Amino acid sequence: MSSNGSGSKRLRIARRAIRRMEPFDRAVFLAIRFENAGYEDLAERHGMGIEEIEKAFARAVHILITTPPPPWWQIWRY
């Protein structure tokens, strides 16, 4: 498989994982990964402790690494 094919497969899995996350966990994950927000910033923004932000991020990462690829019939393209 080409590197482009494996990259698009990883992107499909990541999108699927992000859709499976709880809304709060997704918001924390996306803020940390794409906005470079820190735990302290997010804790202040959401009015909670740093430990709760860490747990939300850990739940999101767990979903990301445990989401299986889509079934073969969903990835075939014509």
N, C-alpha and C positions, 0 to 999 in steps of 0.2 A: 504494500500500500504506500502511496506517496505521502510525503510529509504534509501536503495540503489536505489530503483525505483524513489523516489522523488528527490534524488540527481541527477540522470541521467536526469530527466525531467528538473530540474533547469539548468543543464549544457546545454541541448539542447536549452532552451530559451535564455541563455546567448550567446551561439554561434550565434544563429539567430539574436539577437540584435546587436552583434558586426559586423556581415555582413551588417546590415542595416545602420550603422553609415557612415557618410562622412569620406573619408580617413584621413583628418587632425584631425577630432574629435576622430577617432579611434586611431590614433597615440598618441594623448595627453592622452586619457583614458588609453591605455595600458602602456604608460610610467609612469603615476602616480600610477596605480594599481600594476604593476609587476616589474618596475624598481625602485620604490620608488623615482622617480624624483619629485622635487618640482616645484611649479609654476614659481619661479624665474629662475631655471635652464632651464626649457622649454622655457620661454620667451627669454632668452639669446640664446638658441640653435636655435630658429626659427626666431630670430630677430624681435620680436614684444613685445607689452606690456603684463603685467601680466593679465590685464583685459580681453584681447583676449583669453588667455589660460584658464582663469576661465570660460568664456562663452563657449569655445569649450568643456571643461570638463562637464559643466552643460548640454549642448546639448546631449552629449554622455550618461550621467546618465539618462536623460529624456527618451531617446530611450530604455535604458536598463530596466527601470521600467515600460514602457508602451508597451513593446513588448508582444503580446499575445502568448500563447503556440501554437505550430503547430496544425493543424487540427488532429482529432483523427485518420484518415486513414494514416497519415504520421508517427504515433508513434507506430502502431501495429507492433509487431515483431513475427515471427514464430519460 
